[in-house]
Amino acid sequence: MATEQELQSLFNTLDADQDGKVSIHELFLSPGLSAVISAETGISSPQELLALNGDKGGSITFEELKQVVEKAGNLN
Ligand SMILES: [Ca+2]
C-alpha cells in the first residue's frame, strides 16, 4: 500500500531525467524501486506495465501509474 504522496515521491526518484515519464530504461536503472512498483501495481514485468498506456511511447506517466495502483487496490 502507498499514499499518493509516497507514490509521487517514488515516481520522481525513478524519473531520473525528470521528464515527467518513467521509461523502461529508468525502471531497469533502479531494480529496487522497480520491485516496489511491481508490488504496488501487481504487475511484475516492466514491459507489461509500460504496455498498459495507450501511447506506446515506452514510458508511463504518474497519472497512469496512479491509476494502475488504484485499480490494484493499493492506493491509500
Ligand atoms: Ca524520465
N, CA, C, O and the ligand as a Tripos MOL2 file, in Angstrom:
@<TRIPOS>MOLECULE
protein
  305   303    77     0     0
PROTEIN
NO_CHARGES

@<TRIPOS>ATOM
      1 N           0.8370   -1.2020    0.0000 N.3       1 MET1
      2 CA          0.0000    0.0000    0.0000 C.3       1 MET1
      3 C           0.8700    1.2500    0.0000 C.2       1 MET1
      4 O           1.9550    1.2630    0.5810 O.2       1 MET1
      5 N           0.3880    2.2920   -0.6510 N.am      2 ALA2
      6 CA          1.1210    3.5540   -0.6620 C.3       2 ALA2
      7 C           0.1270    4.7010   -0.7260 C.2       2 ALA2
      8 O          -0.9730    4.5600   -1.2600 O.2       2 ALA2
      9 N           0.5270    5.8280   -0.1800 N.am      3 THR3
     10 CA         -0.2870    7.0230   -0.3490 C.3       3 THR3
     11 C           0.1030    7.6650   -1.6780 C.2       3 THR3
     12 O           1.1360    7.3360   -2.2620 O.2       3 THR3
     13 N          -0.7420    8.5890   -2.1460 N.am      4 GLU4
     14 CA         -0.4280    9.2730   -3.4010 C.3       4 GLU4
     15 C           0.9090   10.0090   -3.2880 C.2       4 GLU4
     16 O           1.6900   10.0650   -4.2380 O.2       4 GLU4
     17 N           1.1490   10.5740   -2.0950 N.am      5 GLN5
     18 CA          2.3850   11.3130   -1.8570 C.3       5 GLN5
     19 C           3.6120   10.3980   -1.9470 C.2       5 GLN5
     20 O           4.6280   10.7610   -2.5390 O.2       5 GLN5
     21 N           3.5000    9.2040   -1.3480 N.am      6 GLU6
     22 CA          4.6030    8.2500   -1.4040 C.3       6 GLU6
     23 C           4.8500    7.7900   -2.8350 C.2       6 GLU6
     24 O           5.9870    7.6230   -3.2770 O.2       6 GLU6
     25 N           3.7500    7.5950   -3.5350 N.am      7 LEU7
     26 CA          3.8420    7.1450   -4.9210 C.3       7 LEU7
     27 C           4.5040    8.2270   -5.7890 C.2       7 LEU7
     28 O           5.3250    7.9320   -6.6570 O.2       7 LEU7
     29 N           4.1250    9.4820   -5.5290 N.am      8 GLN8
     30 CA          4.7070   10.6060   -6.2720 C.3       8 GLN8
     31 C           6.2100   10.6950   -6.0190 C.2       8 GLN8
     32 O           6.9970   10.9240   -6.9380 O.2       8 GLN8
     33 N           6.5910   10.5100   -4.7660 N.am      9 SER9
     34 CA          7.9960   10.5770   -4.4020 C.3       9 SER9
     35 C           8.7890    9.4420   -5.0610 C.2       9 SER9
     36 O           9.9010    9.6460   -5.5490 O.2       9 SER9
     37 N           8.1970    8.2530   -5.0660 N.am     10 LEU10
     38 CA          8.7980    7.0990   -5.7230 C.3      10 LEU10
     39 C           8.9500    7.3560   -7.2250 C.2      10 LEU10
     40 O           9.9890    7.0760   -7.8230 O.2      10 LEU10
     41 N           7.8840    7.8970   -7.8110 N.am     11 PHE11
     42 CA          7.8950    8.1920   -9.2400 C.3      11 PHE11
     43 C           8.9870    9.2080   -9.5850 C.2      11 PHE11
     44 O           9.7240    9.0390  -10.5570 O.2      11 PHE11
     45 N           9.0790   10.2620   -8.7720 N.am     12 ASN12
     46 CA         10.0810   11.3020   -9.0230 C.3      12 ASN12
     47 C          11.4960   10.7550   -8.9320 C.2      12 ASN12
     48 O          12.3780   11.1590   -9.6910 O.2      12 ASN12
     49 N          11.7090    9.8320   -8.0000 N.am     13 THR13
     50 CA         13.0270    9.2240   -7.8600 C.3      13 THR13
     51 C          13.3460    8.3470   -9.0650 C.2      13 THR13
     52 O          14.4740    8.3350   -9.5590 O.2      13 THR13
     53 N          12.3500    7.6230   -9.5250 N.am     14 LEU14
     54 CA         12.5470    6.7550  -10.6980 C.3      14 LEU14
     55 C          12.7850    7.5770  -11.9640 C.2      14 LEU14
     56 O          13.5360    7.1690  -12.8490 O.2      14 LEU14
     57 N          12.1330    8.7430  -12.0360 N.am     15 ASP15
     58 CA         12.2240    9.5860  -13.2330 C.3      15 ASP15
     59 C          13.5510   10.3420  -13.2330 C.2      15 ASP15
     60 O          13.6010   11.5410  -12.9570 O.2      15 ASP15
     61 N          14.6160    9.6180  -13.5480 N.am     16 ALA16
     62 CA         15.9740   10.1520  -13.4260 C.3      16 ALA16
     63 C          16.2030   11.4000  -14.2720 C.2      16 ALA16
     64 O          16.9250   12.3010  -13.8440 O.2      16 ALA16
     65 N          15.6110   11.4740  -15.4560 N.am     17 ASP17
     66 CA         15.8430   12.6520  -16.3110 C.3      17 ASP17
     67 C          14.7530   13.7160  -16.1380 C.2      17 ASP17
     68 O          14.7330   14.7220  -16.8480 O.2      17 ASP17
     69 N          13.8440   13.4740  -15.1780 N.am     18 GLN18
     70 CA         12.8420   14.4780  -14.7890 C.3      18 GLN18
     71 C          11.9780   14.9770  -15.9530 C.2      18 GLN18
     72 O          11.6400   16.1590  -16.0200 O.2      18 GLN18
     73 N          11.6220   14.0650  -16.8700 N.am     19 ASP19
     74 CA         10.7800   14.4970  -17.9850 C.3      19 ASP19
     75 C           9.3030   14.1860  -17.7320 C.2      19 ASP19
     76 O           8.4660   14.3370  -18.6230 O.2      19 ASP19
     77 N           8.9950   13.7520  -16.5120 N.am     20 GLY20
     78 CA          7.5930   13.5030  -16.1640 C.3      20 GLY20
     79 C           7.0970   12.1270  -16.5700 C.2      20 GLY20
     80 O           5.9230   11.8040  -16.3890 O.2      20 GLY20
     81 N           7.9950   11.3160  -17.1200 N.am     21 LYS21
     82 CA          7.6310    9.9620  -17.5250 C.3      21 LYS21
     83 C           8.7230    9.0040  -17.0700 C.2      21 LYS21
     84 O           9.9070    9.3400  -17.0660 O.2      21 LYS21
     85 N           8.2980    7.8050  -16.6880 N.am     22 VAL22
     86 CA          9.2790    6.7880  -16.3390 C.3      22 VAL22
     87 C           9.3740    5.8140  -17.5120 C.2      22 VAL22
     88 O           8.3900    5.1870  -17.9050 O.2      22 VAL22
     89 N          10.5670    5.7080  -18.0490 N.am     23 SER23
     90 CA         10.7920    4.8270  -19.2010 C.3      23 SER23
     91 C          11.2700    3.4630  -18.7170 C.2      23 SER23
     92 O          11.6190    3.2840  -17.5500 O.2      23 SER23
     93 N          11.2770    2.5160  -19.6330 N.am     24 ILE24
     94 CA         11.7380    1.1760  -19.2860 C.3      24 ILE24
     95 C          13.2050    1.2220  -18.8590 C.2      24 ILE24
     96 O          13.6330    0.4680  -17.9840 O.2      24 ILE24
     97 N          13.9570    2.1050  -19.4810 N.am     25 HIS25
     98 CA         15.3680    2.2800  -19.1340 C.3      25 HIS25
     99 C          15.5030    2.7250  -17.6780 C.2      25 HIS25
    100 O          16.3400    2.2100  -16.9370 O.2      25 HIS25
    101 N          14.6750    3.6800  -17.2790 N.am     26 GLU26
    102 CA         14.7230    4.1730  -15.9000 C.3      26 GLU26
    103 C          14.2980    3.0860  -14.9040 C.2      26 GLU26
    104 O          14.8300    3.0120  -13.7960 O.2      26 GLU26
    105 N          13.3420    2.2480  -15.3030 N.am     27 LEU27
    106 CA         12.9400    1.1360  -14.4370 C.3      27 LEU27
    107 C          14.0880    0.1600  -14.2430 C.2      27 LEU27
    108 O          14.3060   -0.3470  -13.1420 O.2      27 LEU27
    109 N          14.8240   -0.1000  -15.3220 N.am     28 PHE28
    110 CA         15.9480   -1.0420  -15.2310 C.3      28 PHE28
    111 C          17.1140   -0.4430  -14.4450 C.2      28 PHE28
    112 O          17.9130   -1.1780  -13.8640 O.2      28 PHE28
    113 N          17.2150    0.8930  -14.4250 N.am     29 LEU29
    114 CA         18.2830    1.5560  -13.6740 C.3      29 LEU29
    115 C          18.0990    1.4150  -12.1650 C.2      29 LEU29
    116 O          19.0670    1.4610  -11.4060 O.2      29 LEU29
    117 N          16.8460    1.2440  -11.7370 N.am     30 SER30
    118 CA         16.5340    1.1690  -10.3020 C.3      30 SER30
    119 C          15.7470   -0.0880   -9.9720 C.2      30 SER30
    120 O          14.5460   -0.0230   -9.7090 O.2      30 SER30
    121 N          16.4230   -1.2360   -9.9860 N.am     31 PRO31
    122 CA         15.7100   -2.5090   -9.7570 C.3      31 PRO31
    123 C          14.9750   -2.5490   -8.4200 C.2      31 PRO31
    124 O          13.9050   -3.1470   -8.3130 O.2      31 PRO31
    125 N          15.5590   -1.9050   -7.3930 N.am     32 GLY32
    126 CA         14.9170   -1.9030   -6.0790 C.3      32 GLY32
    127 C          13.5800   -1.1850   -6.1140 C.2      32 GLY32
    128 O          12.5810   -1.6830   -5.5970 O.2      32 GLY32
    129 N          13.5720    0.0040   -6.7370 N.am     33 LEU33
    130 CA         12.3370    0.7820   -6.8380 C.3      33 LEU33
    131 C          11.3480    0.1060   -7.7790 C.2      33 LEU33
    132 O          10.1370    0.1570   -7.5620 O.2      33 LEU33
    133 N          11.8710   -0.5250   -8.8250 N.am     34 SER34
    134 CA         11.0020   -1.2540   -9.7470 C.3      34 SER34
    135 C          10.2660   -2.3730   -9.0330 C.2      34 SER34
    136 O           9.1110   -2.6740   -9.3360 O.2      34 SER34
    137 N          10.9640   -2.9910   -8.0690 N.am     35 ALA35
    138 CA         10.3450   -4.0700   -7.2980 C.3      35 ALA35
    139 C           9.1960   -3.5220   -6.4540 C.2      35 ALA35
    140 O           8.1740   -4.1880   -6.2850 O.2      35 ALA35
    141 N           9.3620   -2.3030   -5.9210 N.am     36 VAL36
    142 CA          8.2930   -1.6720   -5.1510 C.3      36 VAL36
    143 C           7.0990   -1.3860   -6.0610 C.2      36 VAL36
    144 O           5.9480   -1.6320   -5.6980 O.2      36 VAL36
    145 N           7.3960   -0.8640   -7.2480 N.am     37 ILE37
    146 CA          6.3330   -0.5910   -8.2280 C.3      37 ILE37
    147 C           5.5880   -1.8840   -8.5660 C.2      37 ILE37
    148 O           4.3600   -1.9010   -8.6460 O.2      37 ILE37
    149 N           6.3420   -2.9600   -8.7630 N.am     38 SER38
    150 CA          5.7220   -4.2550   -9.0690 C.3      38 SER38
    151 C           4.7740   -4.6800   -7.9560 C.2      38 SER38
    152 O           3.6720   -5.1670   -8.2100 O.2      38 SER38
    153 N           5.2260   -4.4870   -6.7090 N.am     39 ALA39
    154 CA          4.4060   -4.8850   -5.5670 C.3      39 ALA39
    155 C           3.1340   -4.0480   -5.4950 C.2      39 ALA39
    156 O           2.0590   -4.5720   -5.2040 O.2      39 ALA39
    157 N           3.2550   -2.7440   -5.7600 N.am     40 GLU40
    158 CA          2.0990   -1.8490   -5.6490 C.3      40 GLU40
    159 C           1.1060   -2.0030   -6.7990 C.2      40 GLU40
    160 O          -0.0960   -1.8010   -6.6240 O.2      40 GLU40
    161 N           1.6160   -2.3610   -7.9720 N.am     41 THR41
    162 CA          0.7330   -2.4850   -9.1320 C.3      41 THR41
    163 C           0.2560   -3.9180   -9.3510 C.2      41 THR41
    164 O          -0.7420   -4.1490  -10.0340 O.2      41 THR41
    165 N           0.9790   -4.8860   -8.7640 N.am     42 GLY42
    166 CA          0.6610   -6.2820   -9.0110 C.3      42 GLY42
    167 C           1.1030   -6.7360  -10.3950 C.2      42 GLY42
    168 O           0.7110   -7.8020  -10.8690 O.2      42 GLY42
    169 N           1.9260   -5.9080  -11.0390 N.am     43 ILE43
    170 CA          2.4400   -6.2470  -12.3710 C.3      43 ILE43
    171 C           3.9550   -6.4070  -12.2670 C.2      43 ILE43
    172 O           4.6750   -5.4610  -11.9500 O.2      43 ILE43
    173 N           4.4190   -7.6230  -12.5390 N.am     44 SER44
    174 CA          5.8250   -7.9010  -12.2480 C.3      44 SER44
    175 C           6.7760   -7.4720  -13.3590 C.2      44 SER44
    176 O           7.9340   -7.1630  -13.0770 O.2      44 SER44
    177 N           6.3270   -7.4440  -14.6090 N.am     45 SER45
    178 CA          7.2860   -7.1180  -15.6580 C.3      45 SER45
    179 C           7.1350   -5.6720  -16.1300 C.2      45 SER45
    180 O           6.0260   -5.2200  -16.4130 O.2      45 SER45
    181 N           8.2630   -4.9440  -16.2140 N.am     46 PRO46
    182 CA          8.2200   -3.5580  -16.6770 C.3      46 PRO46
    183 C           7.5930   -3.4370  -18.0640 C.2      46 PRO46
    184 O           6.8770   -2.4770  -18.3530 O.2      46 PRO46
    185 N           7.8730   -4.4260  -18.9210 N.am     47 GLN47
    186 CA          7.3000   -4.3900  -20.2720 C.3      47 GLN47
    187 C           5.7830   -4.3630  -20.2210 C.2      47 GLN47
    188 O           5.1270   -3.6140  -20.9440 O.2      47 GLN47
    189 N           5.2370   -5.2140  -19.3320 N.am     48 GLU48
    190 CA          3.7880   -5.3220  -19.2020 C.3      48 GLU48
    191 C           3.2000   -4.0290  -18.6390 C.2      48 GLU48
    192 O           2.1420   -3.5700  -19.0700 O.2      48 GLU48
    193 N           3.9100   -3.4520  -17.6640 N.am     49 LEU49
    194 CA          3.4660   -2.2060  -17.0410 C.3      49 LEU49
    195 C           3.4120   -1.0800  -18.0700 C.2      49 LEU49
    196 O           2.4320   -0.3380  -18.1390 O.2      49 LEU49
    197 N           4.4610   -0.9610  -18.8590 N.am     50 LEU50
    198 CA          4.5300    0.1380  -19.8240 C.3      50 LEU50
    199 C           3.5860   -0.0810  -20.9960 C.2      50 LEU50
    200 O           3.2170    0.8730  -21.6810 O.2      50 LEU50
    201 N           3.1930   -1.3290  -21.2310 N.am     51 ALA51
    202 CA          2.2800   -1.6280  -22.3270 C.3      51 ALA51
    203 C           0.8520   -1.2110  -21.9950 C.2      51 ALA51
    204 O          -0.0150   -1.1920  -22.8680 O.2      51 ALA51
    205 N           0.6090   -0.8700  -20.7090 N.am     52 LEU52
    206 CA         -0.7450   -0.5220  -20.2860 C.3      52 LEU52
    207 C          -1.2140    0.8170  -20.8280 C.2      52 LEU52
    208 O          -2.4140    1.0280  -21.0050 O.2      52 LEU52
    209 N          -0.2840    1.7200  -21.0920 N.am     53 ASN53
    210 CA         -0.7320    3.0260  -21.5890 C.3      53 ASN53
    211 C          -0.9150    2.9750  -23.0960 C.2      53 ASN53
    212 O          -0.3040    2.1620  -23.7890 O.2      53 ASN53
    213 N          -1.7570    3.8510  -23.5770 N.am     54 GLY54
    214 CA         -2.1580    3.7630  -24.9790 C.3      54 GLY54
    215 C          -1.1770    4.3610  -25.9580 C.2      54 GLY54
    216 O          -1.2590    4.0800  -27.1540 O.2      54 GLY54
    217 N          -0.2420    5.1850  -25.4840 N.am     55 ASP55
    218 CA          0.5620    5.9410  -26.4520 C.3      55 ASP55
    219 C           1.7420    5.1570  -27.0180 C.2      55 ASP55
    220 O           2.4340    5.6360  -27.9170 O.2      55 ASP55
    221 N           1.9710    3.9580  -26.4960 N.am     56 LYS56
    222 CA          3.0530    3.1050  -26.9910 C.3      56 LYS56
    223 C           4.3910    3.8200  -27.0020 C.2      56 LYS56
    224 O           5.2720    3.5000  -27.8000 O.2      56 LYS56
    225 N           4.5370    4.7890  -26.1120 N.am     57 GLY57
    226 CA          5.7830    5.5500  -26.0660 C.3      57 GLY57
    227 C           6.8550    4.8650  -25.2640 C.2      57 GLY57
    228 O           7.9820    5.3540  -25.1910 O.2      57 GLY57
    229 N           6.5270    3.7400  -24.6590 N.am     58 GLY58
    230 CA          7.5130    3.0230  -23.8710 C.3      58 GLY58
    231 C           7.7950    3.6890  -22.5510 C.2      58 GLY58
    232 O           8.8720    3.5220  -21.9790 O.2      58 GLY58
    233 N           6.8170    4.4540  -22.0580 N.am     59 SER59
    234 CA          7.0070    5.0910  -20.7600 C.3      59 SER59
    235 C           5.6530    5.2670  -20.0860 C.2      59 SER59
    236 O           4.6080    5.1280  -20.7230 O.2      59 SER59
    237 N           5.6790    5.5730  -18.7990 N.am     60 ILE60
    238 CA          4.4360    5.7120  -18.0490 C.3      60 ILE60
    239 C           4.4820    7.0290  -17.2650 C.2      60 ILE60
    240 O           5.5070    7.3830  -16.6820 O.2      60 ILE60
    241 N           3.3570    7.7420  -17.2620 N.am     61 THR61
    242 CA          3.2870    8.9960  -16.5090 C.3      61 THR61
    243 C           2.8180    8.6910  -15.0910 C.2      61 THR61
    244 O           2.3740    7.5810  -14.7990 O.2      61 THR61
    245 N           2.9220    9.6930  -14.2100 N.am     62 PHE62
    246 CA          2.4720    9.4960  -12.8370 C.3      62 PHE62
    247 C           0.9810    9.1810  -12.7910 C.2      62 PHE62
    248 O           0.5590    8.2970  -12.0450 O.2      62 PHE62
    249 N           0.1780    9.8940  -13.5810 N.am     63 GLU63
    250 CA         -1.2670    9.6620  -13.5890 C.3      63 GLU63
    251 C          -1.5960    8.2220  -13.9880 C.2      63 GLU63
    252 O          -2.4740    7.5880  -13.4040 O.2      63 GLU63
    253 N          -0.8780    7.7230  -14.9870 N.am     64 GLU64
    254 CA         -1.1000    6.3450  -15.4410 C.3      64 GLU64
    255 C          -0.7090    5.3410  -14.3690 C.2      64 GLU64
    256 O          -1.4060    4.3550  -14.1310 O.2      64 GLU64
    257 N           0.4250    5.6150  -13.7270 N.am     65 LEU65
    258 CA          0.8860    4.7260  -12.6630 C.3      65 LEU65
    259 C          -0.1160    4.7250  -11.5060 C.2      65 LEU65
    260 O          -0.4490    3.6790  -10.9500 O.2      65 LEU65
    261 N          -0.5840    5.9230  -11.1620 N.am     66 LYS66
    262 CA         -1.5270    6.0600  -10.0600 C.3      66 LYS66
    263 C          -2.7960    5.2490  -10.3320 C.2      66 LYS66
    264 O          -3.3190    4.5790   -9.4420 O.2      66 LYS66
    265 N          -3.2820    5.3190  -11.5720 N.am     67 GLN67
    266 CA         -4.4880    4.5630  -11.9420 C.3      67 GLN67
    267 C          -4.2840    3.0640  -11.7720 C.2      67 GLN67
    268 O          -5.1730    2.3570  -11.2970 O.2      67 GLN67
    269 N          -3.0980    2.5820  -12.1670 N.am     68 VAL68
    270 CA         -2.8260    1.1470  -12.0660 C.3      68 VAL68
    271 C          -2.7740    0.7100  -10.6020 C.2      68 VAL68
    272 O          -3.3070   -0.3360  -10.2300 O.2      68 VAL68
    273 N          -2.1160    1.5410   -9.7760 N.am     69 VAL69
    274 CA         -2.0110    1.2100   -8.3450 C.3      69 VAL69
    275 C          -3.3940    1.2530   -7.6860 C.2      69 VAL69
    276 O          -3.7300    0.4180   -6.8470 O.2      69 VAL69
    277 N          -4.1790    2.2480   -8.0920 N.am     70 GLU70
    278 CA         -5.5380    2.3920   -7.5670 C.3      70 GLU70
    279 C          -6.3910    1.1750   -7.9300 C.2      70 GLU70
    280 O          -7.1380    0.6470   -7.1060 O.2      70 GLU70
    281 N          -6.2560    0.7480   -9.1820 N.am     71 LYS71
    282 CA         -7.0040   -0.4040   -9.6870 C.3      71 LYS71
    283 C          -6.6180   -1.6780   -8.9440 C.2      71 LYS71
    284 O          -7.4460   -2.5620   -8.7200 O.2      71 LYS71
    285 N          -5.3360   -1.7540   -8.5650 N.am     72 ALA72
    286 CA         -4.8500   -2.9170   -7.8200 C.3      72 ALA72
    287 C          -5.2830   -2.8610   -6.3540 C.2      72 ALA72
    288 O          -5.0540   -3.8030   -5.5950 O.2      72 ALA72
    289 N          -5.9140   -1.7400   -5.9620 N.am     73 GLY73
    290 CA         -6.3880   -1.5980   -4.5910 C.3      73 GLY73
    291 C          -5.2950   -1.2620   -3.6030 C.2      73 GLY73
    292 O          -5.4300   -1.5330   -2.4090 O.2      73 GLY73
    293 N          -4.2090   -0.6720   -4.0860 N.am     74 ASN74
    294 CA         -3.0680   -0.3900   -3.2140 C.3      74 ASN74
    295 C          -2.8240    1.0920   -2.9630 C.2      74 ASN74
    296 O          -1.7800    1.4680   -2.4290 O.2      74 ASN74
    297 N          -3.7860    1.9400   -3.3460 N.am     75 LEU75
    298 CA         -3.6060    3.3690   -3.0820 C.3      75 LEU75
    299 C          -4.3790    3.7490   -1.8260 C.2      75 LEU75
    300 O          -5.5820    3.5080   -1.7250 O.2      75 LEU75
    301 N          -3.6780    4.3410   -0.8810 N.am     76 ASN76
    302 CA         -4.3190    4.7700    0.3640 C.3      76 ASN76
    303 C          -4.9500    6.1420    0.1920 C.2      76 ASN76
    304 O          -5.5390    6.6730    1.1340 O.2      76 ASN76
    305 CA         12.0760   10.0000  -17.4160 Ca       77 CA77
@<TRIPOS>BOND
     1     1     2 1
     2     2     3 1
     3     3     4 2
     4     3     5 am
     5     5     6 1
     6     6     7 1
     7     7     8 2
     8     7     9 am
     9     9    10 1
    10    10    11 1
    11    11    12 2
    12    11    13 am
    13    13    14 1
    14    14    15 1
    15    15    16 2
    16    15    17 am
    17    17    18 1
    18    18    19 1
    19    19    20 2
    20    19    21 am
    21    21    22 1
    22    22    23 1
    23    23    24 2
    24    23    25 am
    25    25    26 1
    26    26    27 1
    27    27    28 2
    28    27    29 am
    29    29    30 1
    30    30    31 1
    31    31    32 2
    32    31    33 am
    33    33    34 1
    34    34    35 1
    35    35    36 2
    36    35    37 am
    37    37    38 1
    38    38    39 1
    39    39    40 2
    40    39    41 am
    41    41    42 1
    42    42    43 1
    43    43    44 2
    44    43    45 am
    45    45    46 1
    46    46    47 1
    47    47    48 2
    48    47    49 am
    49    49    50 1
    50    50    51 1
    51    51    52 2
    52    51    53 am
    53    53    54 1
    54    54    55 1
    55    55    56 2
    56    55    57 am
    57    57    58 1
    58    58    59 1
    59    59    60 2
    60    59    61 am
    61    61    62 1
    62    62    63 1
    63    63    64 2
    64    63    65 am
    65    65    66 1
    66    66    67 1
    67    67    68 2
    68    67    69 am
    69    69    70 1
    70    70    71 1
    71    71    72 2
    72    71    73 am
    73    73    74 1
    74    74    75 1
    75    75    76 2
    76    75    77 am
    77    77    78 1
    78    78    79 1
    79    79    80 2
    80    79    81 am
    81    81    82 1
    82    82    83 1
    83    83    84 2
    84    83    85 am
    85    85    86 1
    86    86    87 1
    87    87    88 2
    88    87    89 am
    89    89    90 1
    90    90    91 1
    91    91    92 2
    92    91    93 am
    93    93    94 1
    94    94    95 1
    95    95    96 2
    96    95    97 am
    97    97    98 1
    98    98    99 1
    99    99   100 2
   100    99   101 am
   101   101   102 1
   102   102   103 1
   103   103   104 2
   104   103   105 am
   105   105   106 1
   106   106   107 1
   107   107   108 2
   108   107   109 am
   109   109   110 1
   110   110   111 1
   111   111   112 2
   112   111   113 am
   113   113   114 1
   114   114   115 1
   115   115   116 2
   116   115   117 am
   117   117   118 1
   118   118   119 1
   119   119   120 2
   120   119   121 am
   121   121   122 1
   122   122   123 1
   123   123   124 2
   124   123   125 am
   125   125   126 1
   126   126   127 1
   127   127   128 2
   128   127   129 am
   129   129   130 1
   130   130   131 1
   131   131   132 2
   132   131   133 am
   133   133   134 1
   134   134   135 1
   135   135   136 2
   136   135   137 am
   137   137   138 1
   138   138   139 1
   139   139   140 2
   140   139   141 am
   141   141   142 1
   142   142   143 1
   143   143   144 2
   144   143   145 am
   145   145   146 1
   146   146   147 1
   147   147   148 2
   148   147   149 am
   149   149   150 1
   150   150   151 1
   151   151   152 2
   152   151   153 am
   153   153   154 1
   154   154   155 1
   155   155   156 2
   156   155   157 am
   157   157   158 1
   158   158   159 1
   159   159   160 2
   160   159   161 am
   161   161   162 1
   162   162   163 1
   163   163   164 2
   164   163   165 am
   165   165   166 1
   166   166   167 1
   167   167   168 2
   168   167   169 am
   169   169   170 1
   170   170   171 1
   171   171   172 2
   172   171   173 am
   173   173   174 1
   174   174   175 1
   175   175   176 2
   176   175   177 am
   177   177   178 1
   178   178   179 1
   179   179   180 2
   180   179   181 am
   181   181   182 1
   182   182   183 1
   183   183   184 2
   184   183   185 am
   185   185   186 1
   186   186   187 1
   187   187   188 2
   188   187   189 am
   189   189   190 1
   190   190   191 1
   191   191   192 2
   192   191   193 am
   193   193   194 1
   194   194   195 1
   195   195   196 2
   196   195   197 am
   197   197   198 1
   198   198   199 1
   199   199   200 2
   200   199   201 am
   201   201   202 1
   202   202   203 1
   203   203   204 2
   204   203   205 am
   205   205   206 1
   206   206   207 1
   207   207   208 2
   208   207   209 am
   209   209   210 1
   210   210   211 1
   211   211   212 2
   212   211   213 am
   213   213   214 1
   214   214   215 1
   215   215   216 2
   216   215   217 am
   217   217   218 1
   218   218   219 1
   219   219   220 2
   220   219   221 am
   221   221   222 1
   222   222   223 1
   223   223   224 2
   224   223   225 am
   225   225   226 1
   226   226   227 1
   227   227   228 2
   228   227   229 am
   229   229   230 1
   230   230   231 1
   231   231   232 2
   232   231   233 am
   233   233   234 1
   234   234   235 1
   235   235   236 2
   236   235   237 am
   237   237   238 1
   238   238   239 1
   239   239   240 2
   240   239   241 am
   241   241   242 1
   242   242   243 1
   243   243   244 2
   244   243   245 am
   245   245   246 1
   246   246   247 1
   247   247   248 2
   248   247   249 am
   249   249   250 1
   250   250   251 1
   251   251   252 2
   252   251   253 am
   253   253   254 1
   254   254   255 1
   255   255   256 2
   256   255   257 am
   257   257   258 1
   258   258   259 1
   259   259   260 2
   260   259   261 am
   261   261   262 1
   262   262   263 1
   263   263   264 2
   264   263   265 am
   265   265   266 1
   266   266   267 1
   267   267   268 2
   268   267   269 am
   269   269   270 1
   270   270   271 1
   271   271   272 2
   272   271   273 am
   273   273   274 1
   274   274   275 1
   275   275   276 2
   276   275   277 am
   277   277   278 1
   278   278   279 1
   279   279   280 2
   280   279   281 am
   281   281   282 1
   282   282   283 1
   283   283   284 2
   284   283   285 am
   285   285   286 1
   286   286   287 1
   287   287   288 2
   288   287   289 am
   289   289   290 1
   290   290   291 1
   291   291   292 2
   292   291   293 am
   293   293   294 1
   294   294   295 1
   295   295   296 2
   296   295   297 am
   297   297   298 1
   298   298   299 1
   299   299   300 2
   300   299   301 am
   301   301   302 1
   302   302   303 1
   303   303   304 2
@<TRIPOS>SUBSTRUCTURE
     1 MET1         2 RESIDUE 1 A MET
     2 ALA2         6 RESIDUE 1 A ALA
     3 THR3        10 RESIDUE 1 A THR
     4 GLU4        14 RESIDUE 1 A GLU
     5 GLN5        18 RESIDUE 1 A GLN
     6 GLU6        22 RESIDUE 1 A GLU
     7 LEU7        26 RESIDUE 1 A LEU
     8 GLN8        30 RESIDUE 1 A GLN
     9 SER9        34 RESIDUE 1 A SER
    10 LEU10       38 RESIDUE 1 A LEU
    11 PHE11       42 RESIDUE 1 A PHE
    12 ASN12       46 RESIDUE 1 A ASN
    13 THR13       50 RESIDUE 1 A THR
    14 LEU14       54 RESIDUE 1 A LEU
    15 ASP15       58 RESIDUE 1 A ASP
    16 ALA16       62 RESIDUE 1 A ALA
    17 ASP17       66 RESIDUE 1 A ASP
    18 GLN18       70 RESIDUE 1 A GLN
    19 ASP19       74 RESIDUE 1 A ASP
    20 GLY20       78 RESIDUE 1 A GLY
    21 LYS21       82 RESIDUE 1 A LYS
    22 VAL22       86 RESIDUE 1 A VAL
    23 SER23       90 RESIDUE 1 A SER
    24 ILE24       94 RESIDUE 1 A ILE
    25 HIS25       98 RESIDUE 1 A HIS
    26 GLU26      102 RESIDUE 1 A GLU
    27 LEU27      106 RESIDUE 1 A LEU
    28 PHE28      110 RESIDUE 1 A PHE
    29 LEU29      114 RESIDUE 1 A LEU
    30 SER30      118 RESIDUE 1 A SER
    31 PRO31      122 RESIDUE 1 A PRO
    32 GLY32      126 RESIDUE 1 A GLY
    33 LEU33      130 RESIDUE 1 A LEU
    34 SER34      134 RESIDUE 1 A SER
    35 ALA35      138 RESIDUE 1 A ALA
    36 VAL36      142 RESIDUE 1 A VAL
    37 ILE37      146 RESIDUE 1 A ILE
    38 SER38      150 RESIDUE 1 A SER
    39 ALA39      154 RESIDUE 1 A ALA
    40 GLU40      158 RESIDUE 1 A GLU
    41 THR41      162 RESIDUE 1 A THR
    42 GLY42      166 RESIDUE 1 A GLY
    43 ILE43      170 RESIDUE 1 A ILE
    44 SER44      174 RESIDUE 1 A SER
    45 SER45      178 RESIDUE 1 A SER
    46 PRO46      182 RESIDUE 1 A PRO
    47 GLN47      186 RESIDUE 1 A GLN
    48 GLU48      190 RESIDUE 1 A GLU
    49 LEU49      194 RESIDUE 1 A LEU
    50 LEU50      198 RESIDUE 1 A LEU
    51 ALA51      202 RESIDUE 1 A ALA
    52 LEU52      206 RESIDUE 1 A LEU
    53 ASN53      210 RESIDUE 1 A ASN
    54 GLY54      214 RESIDUE 1 A GLY
    55 ASP55      218 RESIDUE 1 A ASP
    56 LYS56      222 RESIDUE 1 A LYS
    57 GLY57      226 RESIDUE 1 A GLY
    58 GLY58      230 RESIDUE 1 A GLY
    59 SER59      234 RESIDUE 1 A SER
    60 ILE60      238 RESIDUE 1 A ILE
    61 THR61      242 RESIDUE 1 A THR
    62 PHE62      246 RESIDUE 1 A PHE
    63 GLU63      250 RESIDUE 1 A GLU
    64 GLU64      254 RESIDUE 1 A GLU
    65 LEU65      258 RESIDUE 1 A LEU
    66 LYS66      262 RESIDUE 1 A LYS
    67 GLN67      266 RESIDUE 1 A GLN
    68 VAL68      270 RESIDUE 1 A VAL
    69 VAL69      274 RESIDUE 1 A VAL
    70 GLU70      278 RESIDUE 1 A GLU
    71 LYS71      282 RESIDUE 1 A LYS
    72 ALA72      286 RESIDUE 1 A ALA
    73 GLY73      290 RESIDUE 1 A GLY
    74 ASN74      294 RESIDUE 1 A ASN
    75 LEU75      298 RESIDUE 1 A LEU
    76 ASN76      302 RESIDUE 1 A ASN
    77 CA77       305 GROUP 0 **** ****
